[in-house]
């Protein structure tokens, strides 16, 4: 069987000759590596030497192959000059090793391999990777500092989701799983417990209202639907009872009152605070359980005086007032169960500070798109234009 003769173009021949002339390889090494015959390679070298020695001045016309070789030589010279110029430029710009590492990172983003970038800039790959690990460690330390600050600012109550939204509100781009990892590494855990004691006494003969609210907890405007309830606070001095009124639109606490007994005056005091603060229009729906305090004649008279529609949960159904129950759970998990109150006054001050200083203006609510109640109301407030008649 006749062996087919291989054909090589001028550029290939030139590269083979360059291996011998410029890179210091022997003819036998090149031929063995590229499976070429030594006779052909030596012939190519002789042609190359003859062309360089002769030149166009001798009057011999250049063949197409010779012209191609000359063109490739000129291109190679230009590439070498450009490469030298780039190395000088990088040498002037990258006087510090750290700056060179930054250039490597930038070139890597432009789909340049790390090995090539390091070779061009004259730095080692191991040094670059060590720099990158150190830089990542510094970034992790910075992120962990932000996470700790947000967690402490929440009173050690936020989980990873709320910490993430708190940091994003500050302009820090970070994901929930990254926050969760940093919290786990720093051993940051929300201190939550669960305790439940019933404070509703529905065993009375007073009239009760229908469930007008009917679990319609999503309200489009403020002061359209409120909810109210009573809970207990443990102190060394004895029980302290807390009544709260909450606006369903923004989940904002609009009224509250505390007393050592659960009389009708407790819920009436909380409602009076809410009415004075918000001054709602007639038709407001106020939902509560069917406890004796809310069914009392005094409380019902206060509702009628301000044209408030009374709504009550069904018997034994805590889900009808789920938003209020959730607020009390948050209050106890995030504040009350982390304290040991010596007396009623200490509990009053701390709970008031939680409502005024944290819950209303700061605490993020998933229902509100991770805004605080105050921020949610401020965002939705639209100022009416001033009329000329009002100015004159």
N, C-alpha and C positions, 0 to 999 in steps of 0.2 A: 504494500500500500504506500502510495506516494505521500510524503509529509508536506502539508501545505505551508508555504513560506509566509512568515509573518511580515506585515507591512507596518512601518513606523513613520509618523509625521515628523516635521522639523522640530516642533516644540518638544516632543519626547526625546529626540536625539540630543537636543540642547541640554535638557535636564540631566540626562545621563552623563554628558560631558562635564557639566557643572559639578556633579557628585565627585568626579575624579579630580578636576582642577581646583575647585573652590573648597570642597569639604575634606580633602585629604584622604579619600578612600582609594584603595588600589583597584585596578581594573578587574582583578580576579574576584575581589569582594563584591563589586557592583554586579558583575556578571552572574556570580553565584546567587546573589540575593534576588535579582530580577530575571533569572533564567535567560540570560543573553549569551551570545557567542562572543568570545574575546576578539575574534577577528573583526567582527562588525563594529564592536565598540572602538577598537583601535583605529579603524577606518574613519569612524565619525570624529574621533579626536584629531586625526590628521587633517581632515577636511576643515575642522574648526580652526586649527592652527594656521592652515594655509589661507583661509579667508581673512583671519586677523592680520597675518603678515602681508598679504597682498594688498587688498583694499582697492577701491575704485580708481585710484590714481594711476594704476598700471594699464588702464585702458581695457581691462577685461570686463565684459558686461556681467552683471549679477544675475544669477538664475532666480526663479521664483522662490526656491527653497532658501537660497542665500538671503534674499530680501526679507523673508519671513524670520530668519534667524536674527538678522540685524534689528528688525522691529522688536522681537522678543528681548533682545539684549538691552535695547533702549528702555523698554518698559520695566525690566528688572532693575536697571540703574535708577529709574525714577522712583520705584517702590522702595529701594534701599535708602534713597535720599529722604523720602517722606517719612520712613520709619525712624531714621536718625533725627529728623526734625521733631517728630512727635515725642521721642524720648527726651530730647532737650527741653521741650515745652513742659512735659510732665515733671521733669527734674526741677525746673524753676518753680512750678506751681506746688508741687508736692514735696516741699522741703521737710515737712514733718511726716513721720510714718503714719500717724493717725489720719492725716488728710489722704494719703495714698489708699489706706483701707477704705475710706469713704468713697473714693473714686472706683475701687474694685466693686463695692456694693452697687454703685450706680451702673457700672458696666454690666454687672450680673443681671440687673433689671432689664437691660437692653439685649438680653439673650446672648451675652458673651460668657464663655466658660470662666470659672474662677481661675483655673490653671493658666489660661492665656492672659487674663487680666493681670494676674500676679507676675507673670513673666515679663510683660511689657512694662510694668511699673517697678520692677526690681524688688519685689517683696516676696516673702515665703508664704505658701498656703497655710502652713501650720500657724504662723503668726497672725494671719488674717482670721482664721477660725477662732483663735484664742481671743482676738479683739472682739469678734462678733459675740462670743459667749459672755464676755465681760460686759459688753453693751447691753445685752439682753438682761443680764443680772441687774444692772442699774435701772433699766426700765421696769423690771418686776418690782424692785424696791420702791420706785416712785408710785407705781400702781397700787401696791399694797398699802402705802402710806395714805393714799386717797381713800381706799376702801375702809381702812381703820377709822379715818376721820368721819366718813359718812355713817359708819356703824355706831360710833360713839355719839355722834350728833343725834341719832335716833333714840338714844337712851338704851343702846344695846338691844333693840327690838326688831330692826329690819332684817329680813332674809335677803338672799342674793338678788331676787327680782327687784325689790324696792331699792336696795343699794345701787343696783345698776342704773335705775331711772334717776336716782338722786345724783349720781356722777354724770350722767348724760345731760342733766339740767345744768350742770356746771361747765359743760363743754368738753368733757372727757369721753372719747370714743372707746367704749369697752363693752364686751358682750357678757351675757348672764353667766355662761359657763366659765368664763375667765374669772368673773367675780367670785363664783362659787369655789373655784380652785384656790384663789387667794384667801378667801375666808377660811377654808379648811386648813390651809397651811398656817394661818395665824391663829387658828383655834377660836374663831369668832362664831359664836352660836347664840341665837336668840333664846333668852331664858323664859320659857313658857310653861305654864301649868294649867290645869283645867279643874275648876271647882264650880259646883252649881248648888245654889240654895234657892228654894222658891220663896218669893216675896209677895206673891199674889194670893189674896184671900177672896175667892169668888163665892164663898158660902154665905151669902147675904140675901135679903129680900128686896133690895133696892132695884129699880128698873135699870136695864142695860140697853145700850144702843145696838143697832145693826152694824154689820161689818161693811161699812160704806167704802172703805179703802180697797178691800178685797185684793190685797197683795199687789196693788198697782204701785210698785216702789219707784218706778222710773217716771219722774215728773219733769215737765218741760220748762217750768218757770218757778222762781222762788216764791215762797209764801203761799203756795197752793195746797200743799199737804205736809203736815208735820206728824211726827210720832213721839210718844212719850212713854216712860216706864220708870220703875223704881228698882234699885239694887242696894246691896248692903256692903259696908266697908268694915273690916275687922280692925279694931284698935285695942291697946292695952286698957283703955278706959271703958271699953264696951262697944257695942255696935253703933255705927254711924250710917244713916240711910241717905242715899243720893237719888234725887229725882231729876231727870233730864228731859229736855224738849229738843228735838232734832229736826231740821228741815231736810226733807227727802231730796230736794233738788240738788243741793250741794253737799249733803251729809254734814252740814255744819251744826254744831251745838249752839242754839240760839237762846237757851234758858236752862238754868240749873239751880238746885237748892239742896242743902244738906241739913239734917236734924237728927237728934238721937232717937226720935220716935217716928213711926209711919202714920201720921195723921193726915187728914185732908189738906191741912195748911201747907204740908210739904210740897204736894203737887201743885197747889194753887200758887205758891211762891215762885216755883220754876216757870209756870205758865205766865205769871204776871211779868217776870223779867223778859220772856220772849215777846210778849205783846208790846211792851214798852220799847224794846229794841227794834222790832221789825215793823210794827204798825200795819198788819196785814189788812187787805180789803175784805169785806164781807164774803162769806162763802168758803173760807179756809176750812179744810178737813183736818181734824186732829184725831189721830188714832192712838188707842191705848189698849191695855188689857181690861178685863171687867172687874178689877179689884174694887174693894169698897171705897177707896179714896177717890177713884175716878167716877164712881157711880153716886157719890154723895151729893146731897142737895146743894151744898155750897159750891162745889166744883162745877156742877151743871149750870148753876145760876151765872157763874163767871163766863162760861161758854156762851150762854144766851145773850149776855150783856154785850159781848163783842162779836155777835153774829158768827160764831164758829160752829161748824157742823161736827157733831160727835160721832166717832166710829170706834167700835170695840171688837176685839178678837173673839173668835168662837171659844167656847169653854175648853180649857186644857190644850189649846192649839198655839204653841209658841211660834210657829212659822208665820202666823198672821202678823207678827210684829218682829220679823226676823232682822230687820235693819237695826232696830233698837237693841236687840239681843246681841248683835254682832258688835255694836259700839261698846257695850258693857264688857264683853269678852276681851276686846282690844285694850280697854282701859285697865283691866285687871292683869292681863298678860304683860302689858308694856309698862305698867307703873305700880299698881296696888300690890301684886304678888311679889314684887321686888323690894318692898318696903316693910318695915315693922313700925307702925305708928304708935307713938307713946300715948297720944290723947286725941281728942276730936279736933282741936285747933290745928295740930300738925297735919292731920289727914285733910282738913279743909284747905289749908294752904297748898299742899302738894297736888291735890286733885284740881284745884283751880289753876295752878301753874301748868298742869298737863293740858287742860282744855284751852287756856288762853295763850300759853307760850309754845305749845307743840301741836296739839291735835288740829285746831282750826287753821293756824297759819303755815304749818310745816308738813304735817304728816301726809304722805302720798297715798292716794286711793286708786286702786285699779279700776274701780267703777267710773272714776272721773278722768280716765286717761293718764293716771299717775300725776295728778295735780292735787294740791291741797284744797280744802273747802274754800278758803279765802281766795286762792288763786283762781279757782274755777268760777267763783262769782265775779271776780274782777275781769276775767276774760270775756264773760258773757254780757257784761254791762255795756250798754250802748247809750252814750250821752245824746240827749235831744238837742237840736240846734236852738240857739238863743233867738227869740223873736224880737223884732224891732220894737214892738209895743211894750215888751218887758223892759227894754233899755230906757225908753222915754217915759 
